[in-house]
Amino acid sequence: MTLQERHLWYCYLSKHRFHWQRQRVISGFIVDFYCHAAKLVIEIDGKQHYTEQGIAYDTERTKVLEGYGLKVLRYTNKQLAYDFQAVCLDIERNLLQ
């Protein structure tokens, strides 16, 4: 896990009332975090996700995951570093939907 993924895991998701899995394989893709009960995937995006190839890969991957009825939330490393509380609030909001 990256530093930002570790921060989200140890400071929030590992203690969450919903059960979360990290580095879960779904349809050949490794997702950063997955909550089966909420059908929610969380992806933490570093700079490699903003290349042309990275954007195309993420778009296809998201379509496949959404085809299984999953919702994919994406956050940047920067969001986790500088606005951690807002990320946590957004995750909560999406868990309630």
TAQUICOR-V216006 format. One record per residue. RES is the residue in three letters. PHI is phi in whole degrees, -180 to 180 (* if undefined). PSI is psi in whole degrees, -180 to 180 (NA if undefined). OMEGA is omega in whole degrees, 0 to 359 (* if undefined). Layout:
RES&PHI&PSI&OMEGA + RES&PHI&PSI&OMEGA
This chain:
MET&*&148&176 + THR&-77&170&178 + LEU&-57&-44&181 + GLN&-68&-39&177 + GLU&-64&-42&177 + ARG&-61&-42&180 + HIS&-61&-48&180 + LEU&-63&-41&181 + TRP&-66&-55&187 + TYR&-76&-26&182 + CYS&-99&-6&183 + TYR&-147&-65&191 + LEU&-69&-36&182 + SER&-66&-21&181 + LYS&-107&6&187 + HIS&-71&155&179 + ARG&-69&-26&173 + PHE&-89&148&178 + HIS&-82&125&179 + TRP&-115&145&173 + GLN&-114&148&178 + ARG&-113&149&179 + GLN&52&50&182 + ARG&-89&136&176 + VAL&-88&125&177 + ILE&-133&117&178 + SER&52&41&178 + GLY&84&-3&178 + PHE&-106&141&174 + ILE&-97&115&178 + VAL&-95&151&182 + ASP&-65&-51&181 + PHE&-142&145&183 + TYR&-142&134&175 + CYS&-120&108&182 + HIS&-63&-45&183 + ALA&-59&-36&182 + ALA&-99&-4&184 + LYS&53&49&186 + LEU&-124&134&176 + VAL&-116&138&175 + ILE&-119&128&177 + GLU&-118&134&177 + ILE&-107&119&188 + ASP&-101&122&172 + GLY&-95&-173&187 + LYS&-63&-27&180 + GLN&-65&-18&180 + HIS&-79&-9&185 + TYR&-106&10&172 + THR&-83&166&179 + GLU&-59&-44&179 + GLN&-66&-42&180 + GLY&-64&-41&179 + ILE&-64&-44&180 + ALA&-63&-44&180 + TYR&-64&-46&180 + ASP&-64&-37&179 + THR&-63&-48&179 + GLU&-64&-44&180 + ARG&-61&-44&179 + THR&-63&-42&178 + LYS&-59&-44&180 + VAL&-63&-47&181 + LEU&-64&-41&178 + GLU&-66&-28&176 + GLY&-63&-22&175 + TYR&-91&7&179 + GLY&82&17&180 + LEU&-94&148&174 + LYS&-101&133&182 + VAL&-110&122&175 + LEU&-104&134&180 + ARG&-121&133&176 + TYR&-131&150&179 + THR&-90&159&173 + ASN&-57&-39&181 + LYS&-63&-43&178 + GLN&-60&-43&180 + LEU&-68&-35&181 + ALA&-74&-38&189 + TYR&-112&-13&182 + ASP&-144&49&185 + PHE&-56&-43&182 + GLN&-62&-40&179 + ALA&-66&-38&177 + VAL&-62&-47&180 + CYS&-61&-42&178 + LEU&-64&-39&179 + ASP&-67&-39&176 + ILE&-62&-46&178 + GLU&-59&-45&179 + ARG&-59&-42&180 + ASN&-73&-28&176 + LEU&-69&-27&182 + LEU&-85&-8&182 + GLN&-85&NA&*
